[in-house]
Amino acid sequence: MINNKDINIRMIIHVAKRLGNLRDKVVFVGGCATGLFITDPAMPEVRATQDVDVIVEVTSRMEYYRLEEELRSRGFKQDLSENAPICRWLVDVIKVDIMPTQEEILGFSNRWYLPAIKNADHIKLENELTIKLVSPPYFLATKIDAFKGRGGGDYMASHDMEDIITILDGRPEIVSEIRSSSDD
């Protein structure tokens, strides 16, 4: 059951609506999606995030440029502020990080993005609004890879590690899901 009181989920819904039919090309991933995986009703609320993360499979820079044009036509604007990552967009007041699967597009990636897209789940958020969501095992894989790349070994201050622990604690079925997932 979707917890509509979770501010992260409300942000996801807003971004999903603004994406329109581009929603079919992206997979939601990252800390903003953590609350969508929690099945333990006794779990406290997940941490609020500052952005919505999506991944998209594009195979060339030209294809990424076309995606950028489609985003602009839907009211998305590139975030050109000083410390914004190259993948950051703004839609209304929401920060959206749109990350391609191919490292050569923006100069970074996560080794789990492509298999995460291939194994994404479709979930219904409200009425007729459905999104593609990274599966729980791939969520953990992307978070572990992200922590290894940016966590600096600081387990206590890492939001990636916090999200991993939240899923391990708040989703009792995660062990069986990992066991039954592909060997990637």
Backbone as a printed PyTorch tensor [residue, N CA C, xyz], in Angstrom:
tensor([[[  0.8430,  -1.1850,   0.0000],
         [  0.0000,   0.0000,   0.0000],
         [  0.8880,   1.2490,   0.0000]],

        [[  0.5450,   2.1900,  -0.8460],
         [  1.3170,   3.4170,  -0.9790],
         [  1.0040,   4.3590,   0.1780]],

        [[  2.0550,   4.8710,   0.8140],
         [  1.9030,   5.8210,   1.9080],
         [  1.9390,   7.2310,   1.3350]],

        [[  0.7790,   7.8010,   1.0550],
         [  0.7170,   9.1270,   0.4380],
         [  1.1070,  10.2500,   1.3910]],

        [[  1.3270,   9.9500,   2.6680],
         [  1.7880,  10.9660,   3.6120],
         [  3.2950,  11.1720,   3.5150]],

        [[  3.9800,  10.2510,   2.8820],
         [  5.4230,  10.3330,   2.7010],
         [  5.7190,  11.4170,   1.6660]],

        [[  6.4220,  12.4580,   2.0690],
         [  6.7080,  13.5780,   1.1580],
         [  7.4790,  13.1250,  -0.0710]],

        [[  8.3090,  12.1070,   0.0750],
         [  9.0590,  11.6090,  -1.0730],
         [  8.1200,  11.0520,  -2.1360]],

        [[  7.1090,  10.3270,  -1.7050],
         [  6.1650,   9.7440,  -2.6530],
         [  5.3580,  10.8400,  -3.3370]],

        [[  5.0100,  11.8670,  -2.6040],
         [  4.2970,  12.9940,  -3.2340],
         [  5.1740,  13.6540,  -4.2930]],

        [[  6.4770,  13.7440,  -4.0320],
         [  7.3910,  14.3040,  -5.0400],
         [  7.4530,  13.3960,  -6.2670]],

        [[  7.5190,  12.0870,  -6.0440],
         [  7.5530,  11.1370,  -7.1550],
         [  6.2920,  11.2770,  -8.0020]],

        [[  5.1440,  11.3680,  -7.3570],
         [  3.8780,  11.5200,  -8.0840],
         [  3.9050,  12.7860,  -8.9300]],

        [[  4.3670,  13.8750,  -8.3560],
         [  4.4170,  15.1440,  -9.0930],
         [  5.3340,  15.0320, -10.3150]],

        [[  6.5140,  14.4760, -10.1150],
         [  7.4640,  14.3260, -11.2190],
         [  6.8980,  13.3790, -12.2760]],

        [[  6.2980,  12.2780, -11.8380],
         [  5.7220,  11.3160, -12.7840],
         [  4.6560,  11.9740, -13.6560]],

        [[  3.8220,  12.7870, -13.0540],
         [  2.7930,  13.4830, -13.8320],
         [  3.4240,  14.4410, -14.8320]],

        [[  4.4470,  15.1640, -14.4030],
         [  5.0930,  16.1390, -15.2920],
         [  5.8680,  15.4490, -16.4220]],

        [[  6.3320,  14.2370, -16.1900],
         [  7.0380,  13.5060, -17.2400],
         [  6.1080,  13.1000, -18.3790]],

        [[  4.8340,  12.9290, -18.0760],
         [  3.8990,  12.4950, -19.1140],
         [  4.3070,  11.1400, -19.6610]],

        [[  4.2830,  10.9930, -20.9950],
         [  4.6160,   9.6920, -21.5790],
         [  6.1100,   9.3560, -21.4970]],

        [[  6.9460,  10.3000, -21.1000],
         [  8.3560,   9.9750, -20.8270],
         [  8.4820,   9.0360, -19.6350]],

        [[  7.4210,   8.9740, -18.8370],
         [  7.3860,   8.0800, -17.6810],
         [  7.6990,   6.6430, -18.0890]],

        [[  7.3190,   6.2660, -19.3180],
         [  7.5640,   4.9020, -19.7840],
         [  9.0390,   4.6330, -20.0640]],

        [[  9.8470,   5.6800, -20.1940],
         [ 11.2670,   5.5230, -20.5200],
         [ 12.1660,   5.5340, -19.2930]],

        [[ 11.6640,   5.9960, -18.1650],
         [ 12.5130,   6.1360, -16.9800],
         [ 12.1150,   5.1450, -15.8980]],

        [[ 13.0630,   4.8750, -15.0210],
         [ 12.8260,   4.0280, -13.8520],
         [ 13.1950,   4.8480, -12.6230]],

        [[ 12.2920,   4.8900, -11.6690],
         [ 12.5410,   5.6270, -10.4290],
         [ 13.4470,   4.7870,  -9.5350]],

        [[ 14.4120,   5.4570,  -8.9240],
         [ 15.4500,   4.8030,  -8.1350],
         [ 15.9140,   5.8110,  -7.0910]],

        [[ 16.7280,   5.4080,  -6.1640],
         [ 17.3070,   6.3600,  -5.2200],
         [ 16.5110,   6.4990,  -3.9380]],

        [[ 17.0240,   7.3570,  -3.0660],
         [ 16.4360,   7.5380,  -1.7380],
         [ 14.9830,   7.9460,  -1.7530]],

        [[ 14.5640,   8.6840,  -2.7790],
         [ 13.1660,   9.1130,  -2.8600],
         [ 12.2210,   7.9270,  -2.9510]],

        [[ 12.6960,   6.8000,  -3.4600],
         [ 11.8480,   5.6240,  -3.6490],
         [ 11.8160,   4.6990,  -2.4380]],

        [[ 12.6310,   4.9480,  -1.4470],
         [ 12.7610,   4.0380,  -0.3060],
         [ 11.4130,   3.6810,   0.3120]],

        [[ 10.5600,   4.6630,   0.5200],
         [  9.2650,   4.4150,   1.1460],
         [  8.3670,   3.4890,   0.3550]],

        [[  8.5850,   3.3820,  -0.9520],
         [  7.7680,   2.5010,  -1.7820],
         [  8.0840,   1.0290,  -1.5490]],

        [[  9.2110,   0.7430,  -0.9190],
         [  9.6170,  -0.6360,  -0.6850],
         [  9.2290,  -1.1550,   0.6980]],

        [[  8.8650,  -0.2880,   1.5910],
         [  8.5950,  -0.6840,   2.9760],
         [  7.2750,  -1.4450,   3.0530]],

        [[  7.3340,  -2.6480,   3.6100],
         [  6.1200,  -3.4530,   3.7880],
         [  5.7940,  -3.6860,   5.2570]],

        [[  6.7130,  -3.3890,   6.1440],
         [  6.4830,  -3.5470,   7.5810],
         [  5.6950,  -2.3400,   8.0850]],

        [[  4.4380,  -2.5510,   8.5050],
         [  3.6200,  -1.4150,   8.9450],
         [  4.1430,  -0.7360,  10.2110]],

        [[  5.0270,  -1.3980,  10.9440],
         [  5.5590,  -0.8110,  12.1750],
         [  6.7800,   0.0740,  11.9220]],

        [[  7.2350,   0.1300,  10.6840],
         [  8.4140,   0.9480,  10.3640],
         [  8.0930,   2.4210,  10.5030]],

        [[  9.0150,   3.1910,  11.0710],
         [  8.8110,   4.6500,  11.0980],
         [  8.9600,   5.2180,   9.6890]],

        [[  8.6100,   6.4800,   9.5340],
         [  8.7290,   7.1160,   8.2230],
         [ 10.1790,   7.1260,   7.7580]],

        [[ 10.3470,   7.0850,   6.4440],
         [ 11.6880,   7.1500,   5.8680],
         [ 12.1590,   8.6010,   5.8560]],

        [[ 13.4510,   8.7880,   5.6500],
         [ 14.0110,  10.1370,   5.6310],
         [ 13.4880,  10.9100,   4.4250]],

        [[ 13.3140,  12.1870,   4.5990],
         [ 12.9340,  13.0560,   3.4810],
         [ 14.1580,  13.2670,   2.6030]],

        [[ 13.9550,  13.2530,   1.3120],
         [ 15.0630,  13.4790,   0.3850],
         [ 14.9280,  14.8460,  -0.2740]],

        [[ 16.0030,  15.2770,  -0.8820],
         [ 16.0330,  16.5880,  -1.5250],
         [ 15.7310,  16.5240,  -3.0130]],

        [[ 15.6790,  15.3060,  -3.5670],
         [ 15.4830,  15.1790,  -5.0060],
         [ 14.7960,  13.8690,  -5.3560]],

        [[ 14.4250,  13.7580,  -6.6070],
         [ 13.8650,  12.5360,  -7.1710],
         [ 14.8840,  12.0340,  -8.1870]],

        [[ 15.2100,  10.7540,  -8.1060],
         [ 16.1970,  10.1690,  -9.0070],
         [ 15.5190,   9.2250,  -9.9850]],

        [[ 15.8730,   9.3520, -11.2590],
         [ 15.4160,   8.4030, -12.2700],
         [ 16.6020,   8.0090, -13.1330]],

        [[ 16.5110,   6.8070, -13.6760],
         [ 17.5170,   6.3420, -14.6170],
         [ 16.8370,   6.1240, -15.9550]],

        [[ 17.6230,   6.2670, -17.0110],
         [ 17.0790,   6.1400, -18.3620],
         [ 18.1240,   5.4740, -19.2470]],

        [[ 17.6570,   4.5750, -20.1000],
         [ 18.5750,   3.9170, -21.0260],
         [ 18.6570,   4.7320, -22.3100]],

        [[ 19.7730,   5.3780, -22.4900],
         [ 20.0860,   6.0600, -23.7470],
         [ 21.4590,   5.5600, -24.1860]],

        [[ 21.6150,   5.3570, -25.4810],
         [ 22.8410,   4.7240, -25.9600],
         [ 23.8090,   5.6820, -26.6300]],

        [[ 23.3870,   6.9220, -26.8180],
         [ 24.2910,   7.8880, -27.4470],
         [ 24.0260,   9.2830, -26.8880]],

        [[ 24.9880,  10.1370, -27.0770],
         [ 24.8320,  11.5220, -26.6400],
         [ 23.6940,  12.1960, -27.4130]],

        [[ 23.5470,  11.8790, -28.6980],
         [ 22.4730,  12.4480, -29.5090],
         [ 21.1040,  12.0440, -28.9440]],

        [[ 20.9830,  10.8020, -28.5460],
         [ 19.7300,  10.3410, -27.9430],
         [ 19.4650,  11.0800, -26.6200]],

        [[ 20.5270,  11.3510, -25.8740],
         [ 20.3710,  12.1000, -24.6280],
         [ 19.9390,  13.5380, -24.9110]],

        [[ 20.4820,  14.1420, -25.9670],
         [ 20.0720,  15.5010, -26.3400],
         [ 18.5880,  15.5440, -26.6970]],

        [[ 18.1060,  14.5060, -27.3880],
         [ 16.6670,  14.4420, -27.7090],
         [ 15.8400,  14.3360, -26.4330]],

        [[ 16.3340,  13.5490, -25.4770],
         [ 15.6470,  13.4380, -24.1890],
         [ 15.6000,  14.7970, -23.5020]],

        [[ 16.7030,  15.5270, -23.5380],
         [ 16.7310,  16.8640, -22.9340],
         [ 15.6740,  17.7750, -23.5560]],

        [[ 15.5280,  17.7130, -24.8650],
         [ 14.5140,  18.5390, -25.5400],
         [ 13.1070,  18.1530, -25.0940]],

        [[ 12.8660,  16.8570, -24.9610],
         [ 11.5550,  16.3970, -24.4880],
         [ 11.2960,  16.8850, -23.0650]],

        [[ 12.3170,  16.8550, -22.2280],
         [ 12.1660,  17.3450, -20.8580],
         [ 11.8320,  18.8330, -20.8530]],

        [[ 12.5540,  19.5970, -21.6410],
         [ 12.2870,  21.0410, -21.7120],
         [ 10.8560,  21.3190, -22.1670]],

        [[ 10.3580,  20.5390, -23.1080],
         [  8.9980,  20.7560, -23.6100],
         [  7.9450,  20.4560, -22.5440]],

        [[  8.3450,  19.7470, -21.4860],
         [  7.4340,  19.4290, -20.3850],
         [  7.6570,  20.3420, -19.1770]],

        [[  8.4400,  21.3760, -19.3530],
         [  8.6440,  22.3450, -18.2840],
         [  9.8340,  22.0820, -17.3870]],

        [[ 10.6440,  21.0900, -17.7000],
         [ 11.8610,  20.8250, -16.9290],
         [ 12.9370,  21.8150, -17.3680]],

        [[ 13.7490,  22.2460, -16.3970],
         [ 14.8530,  23.1650, -16.6890],
         [ 16.1240,  22.5880, -16.0780]],

        [[ 17.2240,  22.6740, -16.8070],
         [ 18.4860,  22.2120, -16.2520],
         [ 18.8700,  23.0970, -15.0810]],

        [[ 19.3390,  22.4580, -14.0120],
         [ 19.7980,  23.1960, -12.8380],
         [ 21.2480,  23.5970, -13.0860]],

        [[ 21.4580,  24.8710, -13.2910],
         [ 22.7960,  25.3800, -13.5810],
         [ 23.4460,  26.0260, -12.3660]],

        [[ 22.8780,  25.7830, -11.1800],
         [ 23.4610,  26.3620,  -9.9730],
         [ 24.8390,  25.7530,  -9.7110]],

        [[ 25.6130,  26.4380,  -8.9050],
         [ 27.0340,  26.1500,  -8.7330],
         [ 27.3520,  24.6970,  -8.3830]],

        [[ 26.6690,  24.1080,  -7.4270],
         [ 27.0140,  22.7640,  -6.9740],
         [ 26.0980,  21.6750,  -7.5170]],

        [[ 25.2690,  22.0010,  -8.4830],
         [ 24.3390,  21.0160,  -9.0360],
         [ 25.0920,  19.9930,  -9.8850]],

        [[ 24.7530,  18.7130,  -9.7240],
         [ 25.3650,  17.7140, -10.6020],
         [ 24.8910,  17.9130, -12.0450]],

        [[ 25.6560,  17.4220, -12.9790],
         [ 25.3700,  17.6080, -14.3970],
         [ 24.0320,  16.9870, -14.8160]],

        [[ 23.5490,  16.0330, -14.0460],
         [ 22.3030,  15.3340, -14.3720],
         [ 21.0700,  16.0030, -13.7750]],

        [[ 21.2370,  17.0990, -13.0730],
         [ 20.1420,  17.7130, -12.3040],
         [ 19.2460,  18.5970, -13.1560]],

        [[ 17.9450,  18.3890, -12.9870],
         [ 16.9040,  19.1820, -13.6250],
         [ 15.9780,  19.6940, -12.5410]],

        [[ 15.2410,  20.7270, -12.8540],
         [ 14.2280,  21.2680, -11.9480],
         [ 12.8890,  21.2280, -12.6620]],

        [[ 11.8800,  20.7590, -11.9480],
         [ 10.5130,  20.8570, -12.4470],
         [  9.7080,  21.4560, -11.3120]],

        [[  9.1900,  22.6300, -11.5580],
         [  8.5730,  23.4260, -10.5050],
         [  9.6430,  23.6430,  -9.4370]],

        [[  9.4470,  23.2120,  -8.2110],
         [ 10.4820,  23.4020,  -7.1850],
         [ 11.2200,  22.1080,  -6.8540]],

        [[ 10.9600,  21.0610,  -7.6140],
         [ 11.5310,  19.7460,  -7.3100],
         [ 12.7960,  19.5070,  -8.1340]],

        [[ 13.8460,  19.0510,  -7.4440],
         [ 15.0890,  18.6620,  -8.1070],
         [ 14.9270,  17.2320,  -8.6150]],

        [[ 15.2960,  17.0150,  -9.8680],
         [ 15.1830,  15.6910, -10.4800],
         [ 16.5260,  15.3460, -11.1090]],

        [[ 17.1310,  14.2610, -10.6450],
         [ 18.3860,  13.7940, -11.2270],
         [ 18.0570,  12.7130, -12.2470]],

        [[ 18.3910,  12.9750, -13.5020],
         [ 18.0870,  12.0600, -14.6010],
         [ 19.4060,  11.4820, -15.0850]],

        [[ 19.6180,  10.1970, -14.7660],
         [ 20.9260,   9.5800, -14.9620],
         [ 20.8750,   8.5030, -16.0360]],

        [[ 21.7010,   8.6450, -17.0710],
         [ 21.7330,   7.6340, -18.1290],
         [ 22.5040,   6.3960, -17.6940]],

        [[ 22.2050,   5.2830, -18.3520],
         [ 22.8700,   4.0250, -18.0270],
         [ 24.3040,   3.9810, -18.5450]],

        [[ 24.5830,   4.7170, -19.6010],
         [ 25.9080,   4.6810, -20.2260],
         [ 26.8190,   5.7450, -19.6270]],

        [[ 27.9480,   5.3270, -19.0960],
         [ 28.8890,   6.2430, -18.4450],
         [ 29.3950,   7.3380, -19.3820]],

        [[ 29.5570,   7.0090, -20.6610],
         [ 30.1360,   7.9920, -21.5840],
         [ 29.2020,   9.1660, -21.8890]],

        [[ 27.9370,   9.0870, -21.5160],
         [ 26.9980,  10.1820, -21.7930],
         [ 27.3070,  11.3920, -20.9030]],

        [[ 27.3620,  11.1930, -19.5820],
         [ 27.6100,  12.3040, -18.6550],
         [ 28.9010,  12.1520, -17.8540]],

        [[ 29.6130,  11.0450, -18.0670],
         [ 30.8790,  10.8540, -17.3760],
         [ 30.7790,  10.0420, -16.0960]],

        [[ 29.6100,   9.5080, -15.8090],
         [ 29.4370,   8.6560, -14.6310],
         [ 28.2470,   7.7370, -14.8640]],

        [[ 28.1870,   6.6860, -14.0980],
         [ 27.0260,   5.7960, -14.1060],
         [ 27.1380,   4.8820, -12.8950]],

        [[ 26.3140,   3.8860, -12.8740],
         [ 26.2930,   2.8920, -11.8100],
         [ 26.1720,   1.5600, -12.5380]],

        [[ 27.0080,   0.6180, -12.2120],
         [ 27.0290,  -0.6420, -12.9620],
         [ 25.7040,  -1.3850, -12.9130]],

        [[ 24.8430,  -1.0390, -11.9590],
         [ 23.5590,  -1.7320, -11.8150],
         [ 22.4080,  -1.0360, -12.5330]],

        [[ 22.6360,   0.1360, -13.1170],
         [ 21.5300,   0.8650, -13.7470],
         [ 20.8770,   0.0870, -14.8850]],

        [[ 21.6630,  -0.4570, -15.7890],
         [ 21.0750,  -1.1560, -16.9300],
         [ 20.2910,  -2.3930, -16.5030]],

        [[ 20.8600,  -3.2910, -15.6780],
         [ 20.0300,  -4.4220, -15.2430],
         [ 18.8370,  -3.9800, -14.3910]],

        [[ 18.9740,  -2.8690, -13.6740],
         [ 17.8370,  -2.3570, -12.8880],
         [ 16.6990,  -1.9370, -13.8060]],

        [[ 17.0290,  -1.3240, -14.9370],
         [ 15.9930,  -0.9470, -15.9020],
         [ 15.3400,  -2.1930, -16.4870]],

        [[ 16.1450,  -3.1740, -16.8470],
         [ 15.6270,  -4.4010, -17.4650],
         [ 14.7270,  -5.1900, -16.5190]],

        [[ 14.9240,  -5.0370, -15.2110],
         [ 14.1630,  -5.8040, -14.2220],
         [ 13.2320,  -4.9360, -13.3820]],

        [[ 12.8800,  -3.7660, -13.8840],
         [ 12.0310,  -2.8360, -13.1220],
         [ 10.6120,  -3.3810, -12.9770]],

        [[  9.9740,  -2.9670, -11.9030],
         [  8.5780,  -3.3130, -11.6310],
         [  7.6840,  -2.1430, -12.0270]],

        [[  6.4590,  -2.4440, -12.4170],
         [  5.4500,  -1.4040, -12.6490],
         [  4.6020,  -1.3100, -11.3900]],

        [[  4.4630,  -0.1110, -10.8510],
         [  3.6120,   0.0520,  -9.6750],
         [  2.6320,   1.1950,  -9.9070]],

        [[  1.4730,   1.0190,  -9.3390],
         [  0.4290,   2.0370,  -9.4480],
         [  0.5300,   2.9510,  -8.2350]],

        [[  0.6770,   4.2510,  -8.4940],
         [  0.7840,   5.2210,  -7.4020],
         [ -0.5770,   5.7740,  -7.0120]],

        [[ -1.3890,   6.0880,  -8.0000],
         [ -2.7320,   6.5960,  -7.7510],
         [ -3.5350,   6.4790,  -9.0350]],

        [[ -4.8180,   6.3620,  -8.9160],
         [ -5.7320,   6.2870, -10.0620],
         [ -5.0740,   5.6350, -11.2720]],

        [[ -4.8400,   6.4030, -12.3110],
         [ -4.2690,   5.8730, -13.5510],
         [ -2.7670,   6.1300, -13.6690]],

        [[ -2.1230,   6.4690, -12.5710],
         [ -0.7030,   6.8280, -12.6110],
         [  0.1690,   5.6360, -12.2170]],

        [[  0.8770,   5.0960, -13.2050],
         [  1.7740,   3.9660, -12.9930],
         [  3.1890,   4.3960, -13.3640]],

        [[  4.1440,   3.9320, -12.5800],
         [  5.5510,   4.2130, -12.8740],
         [  6.3240,   2.9100, -12.9240]],

        [[  7.5310,   3.0020, -13.4830],
         [  8.4660,   1.8910, -13.3880],
         [  9.3870,   2.1930, -12.2070]],

        [[  9.5420,   1.2100, -11.3590],
         [ 10.3350,   1.3400, -10.1360],
         [ 11.3900,   0.2480, -10.1130]],

        [[ 12.5920,   0.6130,  -9.7360],
         [ 13.6540,  -0.3680,  -9.5770],
         [ 13.1580,  -1.4460,  -8.6120]],

        [[ 13.4870,  -2.7010,  -8.8740],
         [ 13.0610,  -3.7730,  -7.9700],
         [ 13.8660,  -3.6760,  -6.6720]],

        [[ 13.3410,  -4.2090,  -5.5700],
         [ 14.0630,  -4.1000,  -4.2930],
         [ 15.5030,  -4.6290,  -4.3210]],

        [[ 15.7770,  -5.8130,  -4.9250],
         [ 17.1780,  -6.2500,  -4.9640],
         [ 18.0870,  -5.2930,  -5.7410]],

        [[ 17.5920,  -4.7560,  -6.8460],
         [ 18.4130,  -3.8180,  -7.6210],
         [ 18.5250,  -2.4630,  -6.9280]],

        [[ 17.5180,  -2.1020,  -6.1570],
         [ 17.6300,  -0.8900,  -5.3450],
         [ 18.8420,  -1.0180,  -4.4210]],

        [[ 18.9260,  -2.1590,  -3.7290],
         [ 20.0620,  -2.3750,  -2.8260],
         [ 21.3820,  -2.3780,  -3.5940]],

        [[ 21.4040,  -3.0360,  -4.7540],
         [ 22.6360,  -3.0930,  -5.5500],
         [ 23.0800,  -1.6950,  -5.9780]],

        [[ 22.1420,  -0.8610,  -6.4310],
         [ 22.5140,   0.4980,  -6.8570],
         [ 22.9960,   1.3170,  -5.6700]],

        [[ 22.3760,   1.1100,  -4.5100],
         [ 22.7800,   1.8530,  -3.3150],
         [ 24.1720,   1.4350,  -2.8320]],

        [[ 24.4580,   0.1370,  -2.8810],
         [ 25.7860,  -0.3390,  -2.4740],
         [ 26.8500,   0.2260,  -3.4110]],

        [[ 26.5780,   0.1920,  -4.7160],
         [ 27.5260,   0.7350,  -5.6890],
         [ 27.7200,   2.2380,  -5.4860]],

        [[ 26.6320,   2.9470,  -5.2100],
         [ 26.7230,   4.3950,  -4.9570],
         [ 27.5460,   4.6650,  -3.6990]],

        [[ 27.3190,   3.8790,  -2.6440],
         [ 28.0800,   4.0680,  -1.4050],
         [ 29.5690,   3.8390,  -1.6510]],

        [[ 29.8890,   2.7990,  -2.4090],
         [ 31.2930,   2.5220,  -2.7010],
         [ 31.9400,   3.6670,  -3.4700]],

        [[ 31.1500,   4.3480,  -4.2970],
         [ 31.6920,   5.4260,  -5.1090],
         [ 31.7490,   6.7680,  -4.4160]],

        [[ 30.8150,   7.0150,  -3.4810],
         [ 30.7650,   8.3570,  -2.8830],
         [ 30.6880,   8.3520,  -1.3570]],

        [[ 30.6010,   7.1940,  -0.7630],
         [ 30.4210,   7.1320,   0.6850],
         [ 31.6690,   7.4090,   1.4930]],

        [[ 32.8310,   7.2520,   0.8670],
         [ 34.0830,   7.5160,   1.5660],
         [ 34.2810,   6.6350,   2.7890]],

        [[ 33.5810,   5.5010,   2.8300],
         [ 33.7050,   4.6010,   3.9710],
         [ 33.0240,   5.0850,   5.2290]],

        [[ 32.3060,   6.1850,   5.1520],
         [ 31.6300,   6.7470,   6.3260],
         [ 30.2110,   6.1790,   6.4250]],

        [[ 30.1010,   5.0670,   7.1140],
         [ 28.8150,   4.3750,   7.2300],
         [ 27.7880,   5.1890,   8.0070]],

        [[ 28.2280,   5.9700,   8.9460],
         [ 27.3040,   6.7140,   9.8090],
         [ 26.6750,   7.9190,   9.1090]],

        [[ 27.3910,   8.5750,   8.2120],
         [ 26.8870,   9.7930,   7.5780],
         [ 26.2810,   9.5450,   6.1990]],

        [[ 26.3510,   8.3130,   5.7240],
         [ 25.9200,   8.0130,   4.3640],
         [ 24.4080,   7.8290,   4.2550]],

        [[ 23.7820,   8.6150,   3.3820],
         [ 22.3530,   8.4130,   3.1050],
         [ 22.1330,   7.1030,   2.3570]],

        [[ 23.0980,   6.6960,   1.5350],
         [ 22.9750,   5.4130,   0.8430],
         [ 22.8910,   4.2750,   1.8560]],

        [[ 23.7770,   4.2960,   2.8490],
         [ 23.7650,   3.2510,   3.8640],
         [ 22.4740,   3.3110,   4.6850]],

        [[ 22.0020,   4.5030,   4.9720],
         [ 20.7410,   4.6590,   5.7050],
         [ 19.5800,   4.0300,   4.9240]],

        [[ 19.5520,   4.2420,   3.6180],
         [ 18.4910,   3.6640,   2.7940],
         [ 18.5930,   2.1410,   2.7540]],

        [[ 19.8030,   1.6220,   2.6660],
         [ 20.0130,   0.1730,   2.6680],
         [ 19.4830,  -0.4260,   3.9660]],

        [[ 19.8490,   0.1560,   5.0840],
         [ 19.4030,  -0.3530,   6.3880],
         [ 17.8860,  -0.2510,   6.5120]],

        [[ 17.3080,   0.8300,   6.0180],
         [ 15.8550,   0.9960,   6.0690],
         [ 15.1580,  -0.1300,   5.3210]],

        [[ 15.6570,  -0.4950,   4.1500],
         [ 15.0500,  -1.5790,   3.3710],
         [ 15.2460,  -2.9170,   4.0740]],

        [[ 16.4460,  -3.1750,   4.5660],
         [ 16.6990,  -4.4390,   5.2570],
         [ 15.8120,  -4.5870,   6.4860]],

        [[ 15.5410,  -3.4850,   7.1600],
         [ 14.7190,  -3.5110,   8.3690],
         [ 13.2230,  -3.4520,   8.0640]],

        [[ 12.8450,  -2.7640,   7.0210],
         [ 11.4290,  -2.5070,   6.7650],
         [ 10.7890,  -3.3540,   5.6940]],

        [[ 11.5210,  -4.3140,   5.1620],
         [ 10.9830,  -5.1890,   4.1230],
         [ 11.4220,  -6.6210,   4.4340]],

        [[ 10.6510,  -7.3340,   5.2520],
         [ 11.0510,  -8.6770,   5.6790],
         [ 11.3170,  -9.6500,   4.5260]],

        [[ 10.6440,  -9.4670,   3.4040],
         [ 10.7840, -10.3960,   2.2790],
         [ 12.0220, -10.1340,   1.4130]],

        [[ 12.8320,  -9.1480,   1.7650],
         [ 13.9630,  -8.7750,   0.9120],
         [ 14.9640,  -9.9180,   0.7350]],

        [[ 15.1750, -10.7260,   1.7490],
         [ 16.1370, -11.8280,   1.6360],
         [ 15.6780, -12.8210,   0.5790]],

        [[ 14.4120, -13.2070,   0.6120],
         [ 13.9080, -14.1530,  -0.3930],
         [ 13.8860, -13.5150,  -1.7810]],

        [[ 13.6380, -12.2130,  -1.8600],
         [ 13.6600, -11.5290,  -3.1590],
         [ 15.0630, -11.5300,  -3.7530]],

        [[ 16.0550, -11.3250,  -2.9110],
         [ 17.4400, -11.3490,  -3.3910],
         [ 17.7990, -12.7520,  -3.8540]],

        [[ 17.4200, -13.7480,  -3.0760],
         [ 17.7220, -15.1370,  -3.4450],
         [ 17.0790, -15.5340,  -4.7640]],

        [[ 15.8900, -15.0230,  -5.0340],
         [ 15.1840, -15.4130,  -6.2600],
         [ 15.4670, -14.4840,  -7.4440]],

        [[ 16.3050, -13.4670,  -7.2360],
         [ 16.6190, -12.5450,  -8.3370],
         [ 17.6840, -13.1530,  -9.2420]],

        [[ 17.9150, -12.5040, -10.3820],
         [ 18.8920, -13.0160, -11.3470],
         [ 20.2970, -12.9840, -10.7480]],

        [[ 21.1980, -13.6630, -11.4040],
         [ 22.5690, -13.7950, -10.9090],
         [ 23.4610, -12.6090, -11.2300]],

        [[ 22.8780, -11.5330, -11.7590],
         [ 23.6740, -10.3460, -12.0960],
         [ 24.5060,  -9.9460, -10.9070]]])
